[in-house]
Amino acid sequence: MKKECFEEIKQMASGIFMPWLLLGDYNEILSIKEKVEGVLIDVRHCSRFERWMQACDLIDLGCSRSKFT
């Protein structure tokens, strides 16, 4: 399901030529620096998510509140 959702957003993004906003928690991380503890991170997943964000022309605005939601 997640892969299909990402592909659908990517297709939508290819047709948008104005600034747009996409909000959500995708349970993905861009860098191992974002990971504090728990299960080890697969760097390939981080890279794949980063490539998807670039393909959609998205920018991570970061977080200014608690690290854990």
HTML snippet that shows the backbone in 3Dmol.js (N, CA, C, O; Angstrom):
<script src="https://3Dmol.org/build/3Dmol-min.js"></script>
<div id="view" style="width:600px;height:400px;position:relative"></div>
<script>
const pdb = `
ATOM      1  N   MET A   1       0.825  -1.203   0.000  1.00  0.00           N
ATOM      2  CA  MET A   1       0.000   0.000   0.000  1.00  0.00           C
ATOM      3  C   MET A   1       0.863   1.257   0.000  1.00  0.00           C
ATOM      4  O   MET A   1       0.585   2.187  -0.758  1.00  0.00           O
ATOM      5  N   LYS A   2       1.907   1.308   0.836  1.00  0.00           N
ATOM      6  CA  LYS A   2       2.727   2.508   0.944  1.00  0.00           C
ATOM      7  C   LYS A   2       3.386   2.832  -0.386  1.00  0.00           C
ATOM      8  O   LYS A   2       3.391   3.989  -0.804  1.00  0.00           O
ATOM      9  N   LYS A   3       3.940   1.832  -1.057  1.00  0.00           N
ATOM     10  CA  LYS A   3       4.614   2.058  -2.331  1.00  0.00           C
ATOM     11  C   LYS A   3       3.638   2.624  -3.359  1.00  0.00           C
ATOM     12  O   LYS A   3       3.989   3.513  -4.135  1.00  0.00           O
ATOM     13  N   GLU A   4       2.419   2.107  -3.359  1.00  0.00           N
ATOM     14  CA  GLU A   4       1.402   2.587  -4.293  1.00  0.00           C
ATOM     15  C   GLU A   4       1.034   4.035  -4.001  1.00  0.00           C
ATOM     16  O   GLU A   4       0.841   4.831  -4.919  1.00  0.00           O
ATOM     17  N   CYS A   5       0.940   4.368  -2.736  1.00  0.00           N
ATOM     18  CA  CYS A   5       0.614   5.736  -2.324  1.00  0.00           C
ATOM     19  C   CYS A   5       1.719   6.691  -2.769  1.00  0.00           C
ATOM     20  O   CYS A   5       1.434   7.758  -3.313  1.00  0.00           O
ATOM     21  N   PHE A   6       2.972   6.315  -2.542  1.00  0.00           N
ATOM     22  CA  PHE A   6       4.096   7.152  -2.938  1.00  0.00           C
ATOM     23  C   PHE A   6       4.103   7.355  -4.453  1.00  0.00           C
ATOM     24  O   PHE A   6       4.369   8.460  -4.926  1.00  0.00           O
ATOM     25  N   GLU A   7       3.817   6.311  -5.208  1.00  0.00           N
ATOM     26  CA  GLU A   7       3.787   6.417  -6.673  1.00  0.00           C
ATOM     27  C   GLU A   7       2.660   7.337  -7.130  1.00  0.00           C
ATOM     28  O   GLU A   7       2.832   8.118  -8.066  1.00  0.00           O
ATOM     29  N   GLU A   8       1.515   7.244  -6.475  1.00  0.00           N
ATOM     30  CA  GLU A   8       0.385   8.096  -6.830  1.00  0.00           C
ATOM     31  C   GLU A   8       0.706   9.567  -6.563  1.00  0.00           C
ATOM     32  O   GLU A   8       0.377  10.433  -7.373  1.00  0.00           O
ATOM     33  N   ILE A   9       1.345   9.847  -5.433  1.00  0.00           N
ATOM     34  CA  ILE A   9       1.739  11.223  -5.109  1.00  0.00           C
ATOM     35  C   ILE A   9       2.770  11.708  -6.116  1.00  0.00           C
ATOM     36  O   ILE A   9       2.716  12.857  -6.555  1.00  0.00           O
ATOM     37  N   LYS A  10       3.706  10.844  -6.485  1.00  0.00           N
ATOM     38  CA  LYS A  10       4.739  11.205  -7.461  1.00  0.00           C
ATOM     39  C   LYS A  10       4.106  11.557  -8.811  1.00  0.00           C
ATOM     40  O   LYS A  10       4.520  12.522  -9.453  1.00  0.00           O
ATOM     41  N   GLN A  11       3.119  10.790  -9.241  1.00  0.00           N
ATOM     42  CA  GLN A  11       2.431  11.088 -10.506  1.00  0.00           C
ATOM     43  C   GLN A  11       1.679  12.409 -10.413  1.00  0.00           C
ATOM     44  O   GLN A  11       1.705  13.209 -11.349  1.00  0.00           O
ATOM     45  N   MET A  12       1.013  12.637  -9.297  1.00  0.00           N
ATOM     46  CA  MET A  12       0.294  13.894  -9.096  1.00  0.00           C
ATOM     47  C   MET A  12       1.264  15.075  -9.152  1.00  0.00           C
ATOM     48  O   MET A  12       0.985  16.094  -9.785  1.00  0.00           O
ATOM     49  N   ALA A  13       2.397  14.923  -8.487  1.00  0.00           N
ATOM     50  CA  ALA A  13       3.386  15.998  -8.406  1.00  0.00           C
ATOM     51  C   ALA A  13       3.929  16.374  -9.778  1.00  0.00           C
ATOM     52  O   ALA A  13       4.260  17.535 -10.018  1.00  0.00           O
ATOM     53  N   SER A  14       4.022  15.405 -10.676  1.00  0.00           N
ATOM     54  CA  SER A  14       4.575  15.689 -12.005  1.00  0.00           C
ATOM     55  C   SER A  14       3.677  16.622 -12.810  1.00  0.00           C
ATOM     56  O   SER A  14       4.128  17.227 -13.782  1.00  0.00           O
ATOM     57  N   GLY A  15       2.417  16.745 -12.417  1.00  0.00           N
ATOM     58  CA  GLY A  15       1.491  17.626 -13.115  1.00  0.00           C
ATOM     59  C   GLY A  15       1.250  18.952 -12.421  1.00  0.00           C
ATOM     60  O   GLY A  15       0.422  19.744 -12.872  1.00  0.00           O
ATOM     61  N   ILE A  16       1.955  19.205 -11.336  1.00  0.00           N
ATOM     62  CA  ILE A  16       1.780  20.443 -10.578  1.00  0.00           C
ATOM     63  C   ILE A  16       2.936  21.383 -10.899  1.00  0.00           C
ATOM     64  O   ILE A  16       4.104  21.032 -10.736  1.00  0.00           O
ATOM     65  N   PHE A  17       2.592  22.577 -11.353  1.00  0.00           N
ATOM     66  CA  PHE A  17       3.624  23.524 -11.767  1.00  0.00           C
ATOM     67  C   PHE A  17       3.627  24.798 -10.928  1.00  0.00           C
ATOM     68  O   PHE A  17       4.273  25.785 -11.277  1.00  0.00           O
ATOM     69  N   MET A  18       2.909  24.760  -9.838  1.00  0.00           N
ATOM     70  CA  MET A  18       2.866  25.880  -8.896  1.00  0.00           C
ATOM     71  C   MET A  18       3.308  25.361  -7.534  1.00  0.00           C
ATOM     72  O   MET A  18       3.354  24.149  -7.323  1.00  0.00           O
ATOM     73  N   PRO A  19       3.634  26.258  -6.610  1.00  0.00           N
ATOM     74  CA  PRO A  19       3.962  25.793  -5.260  1.00  0.00           C
ATOM     75  C   PRO A  19       2.798  24.992  -4.674  1.00  0.00           C
ATOM     76  O   PRO A  19       1.634  25.333  -4.884  1.00  0.00           O
ATOM     77  N   TRP A  20       3.119  23.934  -3.945  1.00  0.00           N
ATOM     78  CA  TRP A  20       2.082  23.109  -3.329  1.00  0.00           C
ATOM     79  C   TRP A  20       2.596  22.577  -2.017  1.00  0.00           C
ATOM     80  O   TRP A  20       3.797  22.619  -1.750  1.00  0.00           O
ATOM     81  N   LEU A  21       1.699  22.080  -1.202  1.00  0.00           N
ATOM     82  CA  LEU A  21       2.037  21.632   0.146  1.00  0.00           C
ATOM     83  C   LEU A  21       1.526  20.213   0.355  1.00  0.00           C
ATOM     84  O   LEU A  21       0.382  19.897   0.027  1.00  0.00           O
ATOM     85  N   LEU A  22       2.372  19.378   0.895  1.00  0.00           N
ATOM     86  CA  LEU A  22       2.011  18.000   1.214  1.00  0.00           C
ATOM     87  C   LEU A  22       2.387  17.770   2.669  1.00  0.00           C
ATOM     88  O   LEU A  22       3.558  17.872   3.032  1.00  0.00           O
ATOM     89  N   LEU A  23       1.408  17.463   3.496  1.00  0.00           N
ATOM     90  CA  LEU A  23       1.645  17.245   4.919  1.00  0.00           C
ATOM     91  C   LEU A  23       1.401  15.788   5.262  1.00  0.00           C
ATOM     92  O   LEU A  23       0.572  15.121   4.643  1.00  0.00           O
ATOM     93  N   GLY A  24       2.123  15.306   6.244  1.00  0.00           N
ATOM     94  CA  GLY A  24       1.856  13.963   6.723  1.00  0.00           C
ATOM     95  C   GLY A  24       3.063  13.349   7.412  1.00  0.00           C
ATOM     96  O   GLY A  24       4.177  13.870   7.354  1.00  0.00           O
ATOM     97  N   ASP A  25       2.809  12.247   8.053  1.00  0.00           N
ATOM     98  CA  ASP A  25       3.856  11.459   8.687  1.00  0.00           C
ATOM     99  C   ASP A  25       3.979  10.183   7.876  1.00  0.00           C
ATOM    100  O   ASP A  25       3.078   9.344   7.901  1.00  0.00           O
ATOM    101  N   TYR A  26       5.062  10.030   7.171  1.00  0.00           N
ATOM    102  CA  TYR A  26       5.223   8.912   6.241  1.00  0.00           C
ATOM    103  C   TYR A  26       5.997   7.744   6.840  1.00  0.00           C
ATOM    104  O   TYR A  26       6.312   6.778   6.144  1.00  0.00           O
ATOM    105  N   ASN A  27       6.303   7.833   8.133  1.00  0.00           N
ATOM    106  CA  ASN A  27       7.059   6.774   8.812  1.00  0.00           C
ATOM    107  C   ASN A  27       8.330   6.401   8.054  1.00  0.00           C
ATOM    108  O   ASN A  27       8.704   5.231   7.970  1.00  0.00           O
ATOM    109  N   GLU A  28       8.966   7.401   7.520  1.00  0.00           N
ATOM    110  CA  GLU A  28      10.241   7.251   6.825  1.00  0.00           C
ATOM    111  C   GLU A  28      11.178   8.317   7.356  1.00  0.00           C
ATOM    112  O   GLU A  28      10.737   9.334   7.891  1.00  0.00           O
ATOM    113  N   ILE A  29      12.472   8.081   7.209  1.00  0.00           N
ATOM    114  CA  ILE A  29      13.444   9.091   7.614  1.00  0.00           C
ATOM    115  C   ILE A  29      14.388   9.361   6.446  1.00  0.00           C
ATOM    116  O   ILE A  29      14.641   8.489   5.615  1.00  0.00           O
ATOM    117  N   LEU A  30      14.897  10.578   6.405  1.00  0.00           N
ATOM    118  CA  LEU A  30      15.808  10.970   5.334  1.00  0.00           C
ATOM    119  C   LEU A  30      17.261  10.650   5.668  1.00  0.00           C
ATOM    120  O   LEU A  30      18.087  10.493   4.769  1.00  0.00           O
ATOM    121  N   SER A  31      17.567  10.555   6.941  1.00  0.00           N
ATOM    122  CA  SER A  31      18.960  10.385   7.347  1.00  0.00           C
ATOM    123  C   SER A  31      19.031   9.595   8.648  1.00  0.00           C
ATOM    124  O   SER A  31      18.119   9.662   9.472  1.00  0.00           O
ATOM    125  N   ILE A  32      20.104   8.853   8.826  1.00  0.00           N
ATOM    126  CA  ILE A  32      20.264   8.119  10.075  1.00  0.00           C
ATOM    127  C   ILE A  32      20.450   9.071  11.257  1.00  0.00           C
ATOM    128  O   ILE A  32      20.340   8.653  12.409  1.00  0.00           O
ATOM    129  N   LYS A  33      20.728  10.336  10.981  1.00  0.00           N
ATOM    130  CA  LYS A  33      20.838  11.344  12.048  1.00  0.00           C
ATOM    131  C   LYS A  33      19.492  11.553  12.749  1.00  0.00           C
ATOM    132  O   LYS A  33      19.451  11.987  13.900  1.00  0.00           O
ATOM    133  N   GLU A  34      18.396  11.244  12.054  1.00  0.00           N
ATOM    134  CA  GLU A  34      17.065  11.413  12.636  1.00  0.00           C
ATOM    135  C   GLU A  34      16.707  10.275  13.582  1.00  0.00           C
ATOM    136  O   GLU A  34      15.736  10.381  14.333  1.00  0.00           O
ATOM    137  N   LYS A  35      17.458   9.212  13.559  1.00  0.00           N
ATOM    138  CA  LYS A  35      17.173   8.009  14.351  1.00  0.00           C
ATOM    139  C   LYS A  35      17.941   8.069  15.666  1.00  0.00           C
ATOM    140  O   LYS A  35      19.149   8.306  15.670  1.00  0.00           O
ATOM    141  N   VAL A  36      17.252   7.857  16.774  1.00  0.00           N
ATOM    142  CA  VAL A  36      17.892   7.922  18.084  1.00  0.00           C
ATOM    143  C   VAL A  36      18.171   6.521  18.620  1.00  0.00           C
ATOM    144  O   VAL A  36      19.293   6.224  19.029  1.00  0.00           O
ATOM    145  N   GLU A  37      17.159   5.664  18.619  1.00  0.00           N
ATOM    146  CA  GLU A  37      17.334   4.309  19.129  1.00  0.00           C
ATOM    147  C   GLU A  37      16.340   3.395  18.435  1.00  0.00           C
ATOM    148  O   GLU A  37      15.573   3.836  17.579  1.00  0.00           O
ATOM    149  N   GLY A  38      16.352   2.145  18.797  1.00  0.00           N
ATOM    150  CA  GLY A  38      15.410   1.197  18.199  1.00  0.00           C
ATOM    151  C   GLY A  38      16.073   0.375  17.106  1.00  0.00           C
ATOM    152  O   GLY A  38      17.285   0.157  17.111  1.00  0.00           O
ATOM    153  N   VAL A  39      15.265  -0.064  16.193  1.00  0.00           N
ATOM    154  CA  VAL A  39      15.716  -0.930  15.105  1.00  0.00           C
ATOM    155  C   VAL A  39      16.722  -0.189  14.225  1.00  0.00           C
ATOM    156  O   VAL A  39      16.584   1.011  13.986  1.00  0.00           O
ATOM    157  N   LEU A  40      17.729  -0.912  13.747  1.00  0.00           N
ATOM    158  CA  LEU A  40      18.720  -0.321  12.859  1.00  0.00           C
ATOM    159  C   LEU A  40      18.069   0.166  11.568  1.00  0.00           C
ATOM    160  O   LEU A  40      17.050  -0.370  11.130  1.00  0.00           O
ATOM    161  N   ILE A  41      18.667   1.178  10.974  1.00  0.00           N
ATOM    162  CA  ILE A  41      18.139   1.808   9.768  1.00  0.00           C
ATOM    163  C   ILE A  41      18.791   1.204   8.530  1.00  0.00           C
ATOM    164  O   ILE A  41      19.999   0.968   8.496  1.00  0.00           O
ATOM    165  N   ASP A  42      17.970   0.960   7.517  1.00  0.00           N
ATOM    166  CA  ASP A  42      18.470   0.531   6.218  1.00  0.00           C
ATOM    167  C   ASP A  42      18.694   1.801   5.397  1.00  0.00           C
ATOM    168  O   ASP A  42      17.737   2.480   5.024  1.00  0.00           O
ATOM    169  N   VAL A  43      19.950   2.119   5.119  1.00  0.00           N
ATOM    170  CA  VAL A  43      20.305   3.342   4.412  1.00  0.00           C
ATOM    171  C   VAL A  43      19.638   3.387   3.037  1.00  0.00           C
ATOM    172  O   VAL A  43      19.350   4.471   2.530  1.00  0.00           O
ATOM    173  N   ARG A  44      19.390   2.233   2.429  1.00  0.00           N
ATOM    174  CA  ARG A  44      18.722   2.195   1.123  1.00  0.00           C
ATOM    175  C   ARG A  44      17.316   2.773   1.209  1.00  0.00           C
ATOM    176  O   ARG A  44      16.853   3.428   0.274  1.00  0.00           O
ATOM    177  N   HIS A  45      16.634   2.535   2.326  1.00  0.00           N
ATOM    178  CA  HIS A  45      15.289   3.094   2.512  1.00  0.00           C
ATOM    179  C   HIS A  45      15.362   4.616   2.609  1.00  0.00           C
ATOM    180  O   HIS A  45      14.527   5.321   2.043  1.00  0.00           O
ATOM    181  N   CYS A  46      16.365   5.117   3.330  1.00  0.00           N
ATOM    182  CA  CYS A  46      16.556   6.568   3.437  1.00  0.00           C
ATOM    183  C   CYS A  46      16.796   7.164   2.054  1.00  0.00           C
ATOM    184  O   CYS A  46      16.203   8.183   1.701  1.00  0.00           O
ATOM    185  N   SER A  47      17.665   6.529   1.276  1.00  0.00           N
ATOM    186  CA  SER A  47      17.983   7.019  -0.067  1.00  0.00           C
ATOM    187  C   SER A  47      16.768   6.982  -0.977  1.00  0.00           C
ATOM    188  O   SER A  47      16.530   7.910  -1.749  1.00  0.00           O
ATOM    189  N   ARG A  48      16.008   5.910  -0.881  1.00  0.00           N
ATOM    190  CA  ARG A  48      14.801   5.779  -1.700  1.00  0.00           C
ATOM    191  C   ARG A  48      13.800   6.887  -1.368  1.00  0.00           C
ATOM    192  O   ARG A  48      13.202   7.476  -2.268  1.00  0.00           O
ATOM    193  N   PHE A  49      13.621   7.171  -0.078  1.00  0.00           N
ATOM    194  CA  PHE A  49      12.704   8.225   0.349  1.00  0.00           C
ATOM    195  C   PHE A  49      13.209   9.591  -0.116  1.00  0.00           C
ATOM    196  O   PHE A  49      12.424  10.429  -0.559  1.00  0.00           O
ATOM    197  N   GLU A  50      14.510   9.810  -0.016  1.00  0.00           N
ATOM    198  CA  GLU A  50      15.094  11.074  -0.466  1.00  0.00           C
ATOM    199  C   GLU A  50      14.898  11.264  -1.973  1.00  0.00           C
ATOM    200  O   GLU A  50      14.559  12.362  -2.416  1.00  0.00           O
ATOM    201  N   ARG A  51      15.106  10.212  -2.760  1.00  0.00           N
ATOM    202  CA  ARG A  51      14.896  10.295  -4.209  1.00  0.00           C
ATOM    203  C   ARG A  51      13.431  10.591  -4.530  1.00  0.00           C
ATOM    204  O   ARG A  51      13.136  11.359  -5.446  1.00  0.00           O
ATOM    205  N   TRP A  52      12.514   9.982  -3.776  1.00  0.00           N
ATOM    206  CA  TRP A  52      11.085  10.225  -3.981  1.00  0.00           C
ATOM    207  C   TRP A  52      10.761  11.688  -3.697  1.00  0.00           C
ATOM    208  O   TRP A  52      10.032  12.324  -4.458  1.00  0.00           O
ATOM    209  N   MET A  53      11.300  12.222  -2.605  1.00  0.00           N
ATOM    210  CA  MET A  53      11.050  13.627  -2.273  1.00  0.00           C
ATOM    211  C   MET A  53      11.594  14.542  -3.363  1.00  0.00           C
ATOM    212  O   MET A  53      10.949  15.523  -3.732  1.00  0.00           O
ATOM    213  N   GLN A  54      12.770  14.225  -3.874  1.00  0.00           N
ATOM    214  CA  GLN A  54      13.343  15.032  -4.948  1.00  0.00           C
ATOM    215  C   GLN A  54      12.498  14.945  -6.214  1.00  0.00           C
ATOM    216  O   GLN A  54      12.283  15.954  -6.886  1.00  0.00           O
ATOM    217  N   ALA A  55      12.021  13.756  -6.540  1.00  0.00           N
ATOM    218  CA  ALA A  55      11.191  13.568  -7.731  1.00  0.00           C
ATOM    219  C   ALA A  55       9.888  14.350  -7.630  1.00  0.00           C
ATOM    220  O   ALA A  55       9.347  14.796  -8.642  1.00  0.00           O
ATOM    221  N   CYS A  56       9.387  14.516  -6.414  1.00  0.00           N
ATOM    222  CA  CYS A  56       8.146  15.263  -6.183  1.00  0.00           C
ATOM    223  C   CYS A  56       8.418  16.739  -5.929  1.00  0.00           C
ATOM    224  O   CYS A  56       7.487  17.520  -5.731  1.00  0.00           O
ATOM    225  N   ASP A  57       9.699  17.124  -5.934  1.00  0.00           N
ATOM    226  CA  ASP A  57      10.118  18.500  -5.666  1.00  0.00           C
ATOM    227  C   ASP A  57       9.652  18.960  -4.286  1.00  0.00           C
ATOM    228  O   ASP A  57       9.166  20.080  -4.124  1.00  0.00           O
ATOM    229  N   LEU A  58       9.808  18.080  -3.294  1.00  0.00           N
ATOM    230  CA  LEU A  58       9.393  18.368  -1.925  1.00  0.00           C
ATOM    231  C   LEU A  58      10.581  18.814  -1.080  1.00  0.00           C
ATOM    232  O   LEU A  58      11.725  18.458  -1.363  1.00  0.00           O
ATOM    233  N   ILE A  59      10.303  19.586  -0.057  1.00  0.00           N
ATOM    234  CA  ILE A  59      11.316  20.068   0.882  1.00  0.00           C
ATOM    235  C   ILE A  59      10.867  19.677   2.287  1.00  0.00           C
ATOM    236  O   ILE A  59       9.712  19.894   2.655  1.00  0.00           O
ATOM    237  N   ASP A  60      11.767  19.110   3.063  1.00  0.00           N
ATOM    238  CA  ASP A  60      11.465  18.777   4.452  1.00  0.00           C
ATOM    239  C   ASP A  60      11.596  20.043   5.284  1.00  0.00           C
ATOM    240  O   ASP A  60      12.683  20.613   5.387  1.00  0.00           O
ATOM    241  N   LEU A  61      10.506  20.479   5.870  1.00  0.00           N
ATOM    242  CA  LEU A  61      10.520  21.704   6.677  1.00  0.00           C
ATOM    243  C   LEU A  61      11.013  21.467   8.090  1.00  0.00           C
ATOM    244  O   LEU A  61      11.206  22.420   8.845  1.00  0.00           O
ATOM    245  N   GLY A  62      11.220  20.214   8.460  1.00  0.00           N
ATOM    246  CA  GLY A  62      11.717  19.908   9.786  1.00  0.00           C
ATOM    247  C   GLY A  62      10.623  19.956  10.832  1.00  0.00           C
ATOM    248  O   GLY A  62       9.436  20.026  10.512  1.00  0.00           O
ATOM    249  N   CYS A  63      11.037  19.919  12.069  1.00  0.00           N
ATOM    250  CA  CYS A  63      10.097  19.894  13.184  1.00  0.00           C
ATOM    251  C   CYS A  63      10.623  20.822  14.274  1.00  0.00           C
ATOM    252  O   CYS A  63      11.823  20.860  14.547  1.00  0.00           O
ATOM    253  N   SER A  64       9.715  21.564  14.891  1.00  0.00           N
ATOM    254  CA  SER A  64      10.155  22.480  15.938  1.00  0.00           C
ATOM    255  C   SER A  64       9.608  22.097  17.306  1.00  0.00           C
ATOM    256  O   SER A  64       9.745  22.851  18.269  1.00  0.00           O
ATOM    257  N   ARG A  65       8.991  20.923  17.390  1.00  0.00           N
ATOM    258  CA  ARG A  65       8.437  20.456  18.662  1.00  0.00           C
ATOM    259  C   ARG A  65       9.184  19.213  19.116  1.00  0.00           C
ATOM    260  O   ARG A  65      10.295  18.932  18.666  1.00  0.00           O
ATOM    261  N   SER A  66       8.561  18.493  19.999  1.00  0.00           N
ATOM    262  CA  SER A  66       9.145  17.273  20.522  1.00  0.00           C
ATOM    263  C   SER A  66       9.528  16.319  19.393  1.00  0.00           C
ATOM    264  O   SER A  66       8.830  16.241  18.382  1.00  0.00           O
ATOM    265  N   LYS A  67      10.629  15.598  19.561  1.00  0.00           N
ATOM    266  CA  LYS A  67      11.069  14.639  18.554  1.00  0.00           C
ATOM    267  C   LYS A  67      10.065  13.494  18.413  1.00  0.00           C
ATOM    268  O   LYS A  67       9.937  12.900  17.343  1.00  0.00           O
ATOM    269  N   PHE A  68       9.365  13.195  19.487  1.00  0.00           N
ATOM    270  CA  PHE A  68       8.454  12.056  19.481  1.00  0.00           C
ATOM    271  C   PHE A  68       7.017  12.547  19.491  1.00  0.00           C
ATOM    272  O   PHE A  68       6.644  13.370  20.327  1.00  0.00           O
ATOM    273  N   THR A  69       6.218  12.049  18.571  1.00  0.00           N
ATOM    274  CA  THR A  69       4.815  12.471  18.510  1.00  0.00           C
ATOM    275  C   THR A  69       3.910  11.313  18.829  1.00  0.00           C
ATOM    276  O   THR A  69       2.689  11.466  18.830  1.00  0.00           O
TER     277      THR A  69
END
`;
const viewer = $3Dmol.createViewer("view");
viewer.addModel(pdb, "pdb");
viewer.setStyle({}, {cartoon: {color: "spectrum"}});
viewer.zoomTo();
viewer.render();
</script>
